[in-house]
Amino acid sequence: MTFAGLSPLVLAIGAPVLAAILFALQQLRVRHKTVRLPAAMLWAQAAREAPARSLRERFRYWQTFLLALAIALLLWLGASLPRFGGTGEAGFHIFYLDNSAVLSGRGSFAAARAALLADVAAIPDGRREVRLGDAQGTLLLARGENVALLAHRLGTVSAQARPSGFANWAPHVPDGAVLHYYGGPSALDAAASAPKGVMVSYGYLAPAVPDNRGIVNLGLVPAASGDWTKADLLVETLAADGSPVPPSDLVFTRAGKPFHPRNLQPLSHNRLLLRGLDADGSVVRAALKHGDDFPADDSAAIHLPSRGPIGVALAPDVPRGIRSVVEADPALYPAPPGKARVLIRRAQDKPGTALPELVLTDAASGSDSFLLAWPGEDSAADPAPQLAATGLSGIDTGALADSLHRRVTLGLKPAEHRSVSVWNEIIAQPDFRHSSAMPLFVSRSLRWLAGPQPWLPFAKAGAPVPEGTAPGLRPLVPGGETVLPAAGEARIGTLPVQVSLLDRATTLGAAHKAEEPISHPSGTLPADWPFFLICLAAGLLLAFEWRLYRRGQMP
């Protein structure tokens, strides 16, 4: 048990002091004495000889004294605000401002801010702190700081279009504390994750938007046609009331200008597929034609990949099989060295340019059968994505070794420019030359050498970047995964990213209508239930004392 109002020392000292005060008052109380006189004229003399009040008489009415003492001690114990909570944080108030998308409705954040400032001002400085509902749970106002600082710090805070992190933060609240939440009604369910000894109070809940609709999915995939320069876009919408969202309710812009997709294919469950979009790196935005009172999910945007045709400079003595692959692949085309992005040559030819290159070497040179080189820190990373990107992971090296009657090796090394080296003997080997692995290896290696800009299949606010989709990018969180920020334009390394909300729980939660609770405990009993029990006992004793007094059984 802990005490939020008085310290145990003050409580212990105060109890005997109260007993002494009550004892002294009992001694000082007026004591009436009945005196019978034979005549009225003797009254003055009797009054002088028998005063109505005297000290040091025999102490009487022990039962009355003990009853009054019990009531006083119960009230004194109640003033100490006893609580059951194991961390010593009883009576400590934590205010949580959820500045996620749940407060992005019109006027919601301003109302939550005003309620927060008023409530914080009512709690003593040493018994409260204020937390912001961002990814780090930023401390807005520390214990002991003046509340005037809070208004200044909130001046730079606004609601951000990202999912709420309250459910993940609540379990870390100290047991026995009082948690005040300011956000959306969807947090009513998340409050159950708080420790059982935490009292959860709702200072402000945003009004519900029953007819809310939003875009909950916007993702890219390589074009199903196989065209390197195209991409397909999936759009999914959701209505909180379960009604369908017709395709005609969506409008699209590209690079800031309206456009009408020609290959728009409706799918099931409010999903649409836009096929064959040019992968030119522009931003495509989908939006609901008619918005609502919860605008955070009314639109979503994404960067298309930048994947134009790749010019390939070919040395004069490049084998015909490799030339055929370049001419047949729509993503590649022969180009003069001045306009090419990739060079193919034999090892004995002088490069002439600093282009990334596919080099044909001889087995007699002693080099590795396959050799990949790429710059800087990237060369120390996991090579698996590079092997998959160049098509090397699909080559049966065991069969090649049997055909060549020699060991087939793979080498990796850092270099200033990307390059892929392969033995002439492997390219000339008939089984390999006529297999699907050869054109796949050449085509993918040339794409990898061109170094196309990484791209994300989707960019959801507050979510980690899908693993393997953006090689070479450094995490935004040091030592952790790459986590995307709130909706809007962002950058990961050199890559521009258009982040959107895309959260089903937020879209559905905005329509959640809840009663306005004052507070409710996250456990089965409130942590301060002893206080209510003490008040009840004191009230019963007071009623009993009054009854005795009214019946004349108590002086």
N, C-alpha and C positions, 0 to 999 in steps of 0.2 A: 504494500500500500504506500502511496505517496500523497503529499499534501501540497495543493496548488496555492492555497491562500496564506497559510502561516507555516513557518518552519517547525519541525518537531521540537526544537528547543523552546521556542516561544510558547508552543502548545503545552509543554510540560510545566513550564514556569507559571503559566497563566492559570492552570487548574487549582493549585493550592491558594493562589491569590484570590480567586473567585470564592473559594470556600471560606477564607478569612473574612472577606467583605460581607458575605451573607451571614456569617456568625456575628459579626459586629452589628449589623443591621437588626438581627434577631434580638440582640441584647438591648439595642436602643429603641426598640418598638414600644409604643405606648401600652402600658399594662393597667387595665381597669381593675379597681378593687371596690367591692361592695361594703359600705359602712352603714350600719343601722343606728340612728340617733333617736333619742326619746323626744327631742323637741327641735324645731327648725332653727331656733335661735343659736343652737350649738354648731351649725354648719360651718361657719368661718373657722372656728377653732379646730374642727375635725379635718378641714382641708389643709390647714397648716401642719398638722401632726402626721397626716398620711398623704404625701405627694403622689400624683398619678404616675410619675416616671422615676425609676431608680435603677442604678447600675449594680452589678455584682450580686444580683439575686440568683437563686437557683435556676439553672437553665431548664426551661420547660418546652414542651411541644417538639420533641425530637423528630417525630414523624413528619411534622410540617417542614422543619428545617431540611430533612433529607430529601423530601419531595422537591422543594425549591432548588436544592443543590443539584439534584439529578437533571432538572430542566435546564439550569444554567450551564452545566457541563455539556449537555447535549448541544445546546446552542453554540457554545464555544468550540466544540468539536466540528460542528457544521460550518462554522466560519473558517475553518482551516481547509475546507474543500477537499476532503479525502477522496482519492481515486485509486482504482486498481489498474496499474500499468507498470511494466517491469523496467522501464528505461530511465525513469526519473524525468521524463518529458511531460508529465502530467501538467495540464494547464498551459502548455506551450502551444501557440497558434501558428500554423503554417498556411499562408495564403498562396493560392496557385492560380495565376492568370493564364488561361489556355489561349494563347494568341495564334492558334492554328486556324484552319478554314472554318471551324465551327462558329467563329465570331465574325465571319466575312459578310454576313447579312447586313442589310442597310440599317445603320445605327446601332448594331449590336455591340461592337467593340467600344464605342463611346459610352454606352450605358454600363457595360461591364467595368470599364475604367472608373466611372463615377462611383459605382457601388463599392468597388475595391478601396478607393481612397477613403470613403466614409467609414467603412468597417475597420480598416487598419487603424484609423485615428482613434477608435474607441478602445483599443487594446494597449496596455502599457508597453513602452519601448522594449523592456527587457524580456517580454514574454511573447514575441512574435517575430517572424521573418516573412519575406515575400519572395516567391519564386516565379520565374517566367517559364511558360510551357514550351520552350524550344528544345532542341536536341540535347543540350547540355544542362537543362534545368537551371538557367542563369539566376544567380542571387541578385534580386533587384533591391532588396532592403534587408540588411543584416540585423541581427539581434542587437538592440541598444541604439540603433541609428534613428535620427529624427525623421518623422513621417514627412516633413517638408521635402526631403530629398527624393521621396518616391514620385511626387508629381513631376519633378524635373526629369527624372530618369524615364518616366513613362512617355515623355514628349517625343522620344525617338522610336517608340514601340508601336507597331501596328499589326493587324491580323495578316497572317501569311497563308497563302493557298497551299497547304500541306496537311497531311493527316495528323490527327491529334496523337500526342505521345503520352497522354495522361494514364492510360491503362498500364503502360510499361514503367511509369515513374511511381505510381501510387504504392506498389509493394515495398518501396524503400523508405517510406515515411516512418519516423521513430514511433515505436509502440507507446500508446498513451497520449499522443499529441492530438490536437484538434485541427483537422484539415478543412480549409475553406476553399471551395472550387468556384471559379468564374469562367463559364464557357457555354457549351452546348448541352442540350438534354440527352444526347447520346452517351454522356459520361455517367449517367445513372447506373448503367450496367457495369461500367469500368470501375466504379467505386468498390465493387465487391472484391477487387484484388488487393485492397488496402489491408494491413494487418488487423486482426480482430479487436485489438485494443484501441483503434483509431476511430474517433468520432468524425464523420464526414458531414460537413455543412455546405449548403449551396447558397452562395451569396448572390449569384446571378445566373440564369439560364436563358439562352437566346430563344426567342419565339420560334415555334415550329413553322415550317413551310410545307403544308400538306401536299401541295401539287408539285413538289420539286422534281425536276428532271435534270439529267446531266450526262456528260460524256465520260464513260468509265474505262474506255480502252482505246488506244490509238497506237498502232504498231506497224512496223515495216518488215517485209520479208523480200528476199531476192525475187525478181519476177518469175512467175511460173513458166513463162515462155523461154526462160534460159538466157534472155538478152541481158548482157552485162551492163548495159546502159539504162536499164529500166528497174523499177521496183514496184511492188504491190503494197497497198496501204489498207489496213483493217481499221474500221471505226465501229465502236459499240456504244450504244446509248442505254440509259436505264431511267425508268419512271418509278418514283417511290410508291405510287399507288398501283403499280403493276400493269398500267395501260401501255399499249404499244406506242412507239415513237416512229411515225412514218418517215421515210427518206426525204419527203418534201419539206420536213421541218428542219432540215440541215442545210446550211450554206457553207461554201468552201472558198477560201482565198489562197492564193499562191504568190509568194513574194509581195504580199500586201495588196494584190489585185484580185478581184472576184474571178472565179473560173468555174466552169460546169464540167465535171468529169464525164468523159464519153463512155468509158467502160466501167459503169457502176453496177455491181452485181449484189442484189439483196441476198442475205443469208438468214438463217434462223436466229431467234432470240435478239432482235433489234441490232443485228450486225450487218455491216455493209463492207464490200471489198472493192476498192478502187484499183483496177489493174493497169499495168503498163505506164506508170508515171515516169517521166524522164528523171533520171538520177543526176540532177544538175546542182545539188547542194542547196536548193532553195527551201524556204520554210512553207509548209502546208498547214493551214489552220482550218479546223472544223468547228462550227458554232451552231447553237440552236437559234433558229430564226426568231423565236419569241422567248425572251429571257424570263426569269422569275425573281423572287426576292432573295434567292441564294445564288449569286452570280459566280461563285468560285468554280463551279463545275459546268458552267454554260458553254465553255469553249476549251479547246485543247489544240496544241500545235506540236510539230515535230520537224526536225531537219531531215531532208532527203539526203541520201548519200551522194557524194560527188564521184561519179564513175564514168568518165568519158572514154572514147576509144583511145587505145594506146598505140603510139607510133613506134615501130621496131626497125632499127637500122640493121641490115644484114650484110655481113662480110661476103665477098664474092665466092668463097669456097665453102660456104655453109651447106651441109647436106640437103638434098632435095626433100627429104622427109620432114625436116624442120621447117623449110620454106612452105611446104604444103599446109602445115599446121597454122602458120601465121596467116596465110591467105584464106584459109577456111574459117577461122575463128572471127565472128563479127566484132569482137571486142579488140582485135588486133588488126593492124594494117602496116604494110611495108612503108618506110619513110626514110628520107635522107638523114644523115647524122645530125644535121642542124635542126631538124624538126622532130627528131625521135626522142623518146623517153627511156628506151632500153636498147642495148647493143648486143648482138649475137656474133661471136667471132671464134676463131681457133686460137689456141694458146700462143702459136708462133706469130700471129698477126699483132701488129702494134695497135693499141686501142684507139689512139688519136683523140679520144674525148674522155671526159670523166663520168660518163653515163654508167648507171648500173648495168651489169653485163652477165650474159650466159656464155661461159667459156668452155670450149671443147678441148680437153687435154688428152694426152696419150698415157696409157697404162705404164709404159716404160719410164715415164717421168718420175715415178715413185709417189705421186700425189694420191690422195684419197679418191675412191671411186666417185663419191659425191662429196662436194665440199660447199658448205654454206658459210657466208661471211656477211655480217651486218654490223652497224656502228654501235659504239659506246656501251652504255649500261644494258641496252636491250639484248646484247649478245650473251650476257650472264644470266638472263632469265630462262625460264623453262622452255626448252626447244620444241616441245610438242606442238604448240600452235604454229611454229614456223614450218615444221615438217608437214603438218596437215595443209598449210597454205600453199606450199610448193608442190604438193602431190606426192612427196616422197613416202608418206606413210602408207600409200596404196601400192607400192612396188614390192614385188616378191623377190627380195634380195637373195634368198636361198636358191631359187630357180636360176637367177642370173649367175650366181657363183658356179652352179653346176654347168651352165652353158659355156661360160668363159674359162672354166677349169682354173679359176683363181679366186682368192678371197675378195669379197666386195665390202668396202669400208665406207663409213660416213664420218666426215670431219666437220667441226664447227670452229669458227674463229672470229675475233673482232676485226673490223676493218673500217676504213673511212667511208666506203661506199658499199652498197649491197652487191653481192655477186653470187652466182651459182656456177660451180664447175662440175663437169661430168666427163667420163672417159668417152672418147670417140668409139672405142670398141663396144661400149654399151649401146650407143645410138645405132651402130651398124649391126648389132646382133639381130638376126632375123626374127626370133621369137618375140623379142622386146619391140622391135620396129613395127611389127604387124599387130601388136596387142593394143588394147585400149589404154594401157598404162602410159605408153609413150606420148601420145598427143595430150593426155591429161597432165602429165608431168611438165611438158613444154609450155602448155597454155597457162597452167597455174603458176609456174615459176616466173613467167614473164609478167603476170599480173602482180605477183609478190615483189618482183624487182622494181616495178613502176611505183611501188609504195603508195597505193591508194589511201586516201584519208580514212581513218577509222570512223565508224558510224554506229549508232545505237539503234537497236530494233524498237526500243521504246524508252521513254524517259519519264518515270513516275516520281513525283516529289517525295522525298524522304526514303526512297528505296535504293538499295545498292545497284550499281551498274551490273548488268548480266555478265557473268564470268566469261571471258574469252571473246567478247564482242568488240572490245576496244583495246587491242594489244598496244603496249607501249605507253599507256596513260598512267600517270601517277595518282595514287589515292588522294582524295581531298582530306581524309582523316589519317594523319601520320600513324603508321604501324597497323592500319586497319584497312577495311574495304572502301571502295570509292562510293560514297553516299551522295545522292543528288540532293540539292537544296530545294527551297520552295519554288513554286511555279514561276516561270519567267525565263529570261535569257541568262545562261550561265556558261562557264567554260571549264573544261577538264583538261588541264595542260593547254595545248593549243587548239583543242577541239571545241567549236561552239556547239552548245546544247540548248535546245528549247524544251524546258521542263514543264509538265502539266500535272494537275492534281490527280486525276485518274484513280479515284478511290471509291469503291462501292460502298464501304461502310459510312463514309462521310456523306455521300449522296442520299443514302437511305436514312442516316441519322438526322439529317436536316429536317426531315418530315416527322420525326419522332415527337409526339405530343405527350408531355408528362405533366403531372401535377407539380405545383411549386412547393416542394418540401422545404421546411425550415432546416431540418437536419435529420439524419438517421444514423445509427451506429452501424459500422461495418461488421460487428460481431453480434452475438445473440443478446448481450446486455450492454448498456452504456457503461463506459469506464467510470463514470461518477455516480453509479447507483448507490454507493454508501451514503452520499450526501442526501439523496432523496429519502433513504431509509431513516436517517437520523432526524430529518425534518418531520417525517411522519411520527416517529416516536415522541419527539418533543411536543408536537401538536396534541397527541393523545394524552400525554401527561398534563398538559395545560388544561385540556377539557376535563380531565379527572379532578384536578385541583379546583377548578371553577365549580364543579358539581358539589364537591365537599363543602366549599365556602357557602354556596347557596343553601345547602341543607343545614347549615349551622354546625357542621362537624369539624370546622377548621377556623381558627381564630383569625 
